[in-house]
Amino acid sequence: MVTINSGNVIIDNTWLWRADHDITGSVKNGNNPANTGLTVNGDNVIAYGLAVEHVLKDQVVWNGNNGKTIFYQNELPYDVNQKFGDGSYSGYWVADHV
C-alpha cells in the first residue's frame, strides 16, 4: 500500500486497511490483493498511531535504521490459507540488518 524510501519522515495517524468485506459479505484475496501495508526503507522514520490490517503477507516491513513506532494496531487477514503460515508472514517484520 505505502512505501517510504526517504529518511527523516513522520507518519502520523495512519490506517492502512485492505478491505476484507463489503455489503455483500467477505472479499477474498483474489478480489482485493494487497501484500504489504507499509514498507519503510528510509532511516530515522517515526510512526505515531499506525494501524495496518488484513494484507496478505507481512503487514509492516521495516528496513530503515533508527526508526520508531509509537502505538501500533494490527489485524491479520481473515481469508488467508496455510500459505500465510508457511510463508512465516508477520504483523511487524524488522530486517536483520536494522
C-alpha positions as CSV (number, residue, x, y, z in Angstrom):
1,M,0.0,0.0,0.0
2,V,2.6,2.5,1.1
3,T,6.4,2.5,0.6
4,I,8.7,5.1,2.2
5,N,12.0,5.5,0.6
6,S,13.1,8.7,2.2
7,G,14.7,9.4,5.6
8,N,13.5,11.7,8.4
9,V,9.8,11.1,7.8
10,I,7.0,11.3,10.3
11,I,3.9,9.0,9.8
12,D,1.0,10.3,11.9
13,N,-2.4,8.7,12.5
14,T,-2.3,6.3,9.5
15,W,-4.7,3.4,9.0
16,L,-3.8,1.1,6.1
17,W,-6.6,-1.3,5.7
18,R,-7.3,-3.9,3.0
19,A,-11.0,-4.4,2.7
20,D,-11.9,-7.8,4.0
21,H,-15.7,-7.4,3.5
22,D,-18.3,-5.3,1.6
23,I,-22.0,-5.0,1.9
24,T,-22.5,-8.4,0.3
25,G,-20.1,-10.3,2.6
26,S,-16.4,-11.4,2.5
27,V,-13.9,-10.1,0.0
28,K,-11.4,-12.9,-0.9
29,N,-7.8,-12.1,-1.6
30,G,-8.1,-12.6,-5.4
31,N,-10.7,-9.8,-5.5
32,N,-8.7,-7.4,-3.5
33,P,-5.0,-8.3,-3.4
34,A,-2.6,-6.2,-1.2
35,N,0.5,-7.9,0.0
36,T,2.1,-5.4,2.4
37,G,0.6,-2.4,4.2
38,L,3.8,-0.4,4.9
39,T,7.4,-0.8,3.8
40,V,9.9,1.6,5.3
41,N,13.3,1.8,3.5
42,G,14.4,5.2,4.9
43,D,16.3,5.9,8.1
44,N,15.0,7.9,11.0
45,V,11.3,7.3,10.3
46,I,8.9,7.7,13.2
47,A,5.3,6.4,13.1
48,Y,2.8,7.8,15.6
49,G,-0.5,6.0,15.5
50,L,0.0,3.3,12.8
51,A,-2.7,0.7,12.0
52,V,-2.2,-1.9,9.3
53,E,-4.9,-4.5,8.8
54,H,-5.7,-7.6,6.6
55,V,-3.0,-7.5,4.0
56,L,-2.0,-10.9,2.6
57,K,1.7,-11.1,3.6
58,D,3.8,-9.1,6.1
59,Q,1.7,-6.2,7.5
60,V,4.8,-4.0,8.0
61,V,8.3,-4.4,6.6
62,W,10.8,-2.1,8.3
63,N,14.2,-1.9,6.5
64,G,15.4,1.5,7.8
65,N,17.7,2.2,10.7
66,N,16.9,4.4,13.8
67,G,13.1,4.1,13.3
68,K,10.5,4.1,15.9
69,T,6.8,3.2,16.2
70,I,4.6,4.7,18.9
71,F,1.3,2.8,19.1
72,Y,0.7,0.1,16.5
73,Q,-2.5,-1.7,15.8
74,N,-2.7,-4.8,13.6
75,E,-5.3,-7.3,12.5
76,L,-4.1,-10.3,10.5
77,P,-6.1,-11.2,7.4
78,Y,-9.2,-13.3,7.8
79,D,-9.1,-15.0,4.4
80,V,-5.6,-16.4,4.2
81,N,-4.8,-20.1,4.0
82,Q,-1.9,-22.3,5.0
83,K,0.5,-20.4,2.7
84,F,0.4,-17.5,5.1
85,G,1.7,-19.6,7.9
86,D,4.2,-21.4,5.7
87,G,5.5,-18.1,4.4
88,S,6.3,-17.0,8.0
89,Y,4.5,-13.7,7.4
90,S,4.1,-11.4,10.4
91,G,2.4,-8.4,11.8
92,Y,5.6,-6.3,12.0
93,W,8.8,-7.5,10.4
94,V,12.1,-5.8,11.0
95,A,15.1,-6.7,8.7
96,D,18.1,-8.4,10.3
97,H,20.4,-5.5,9.3
98,V,18.3,-2.9,11.2
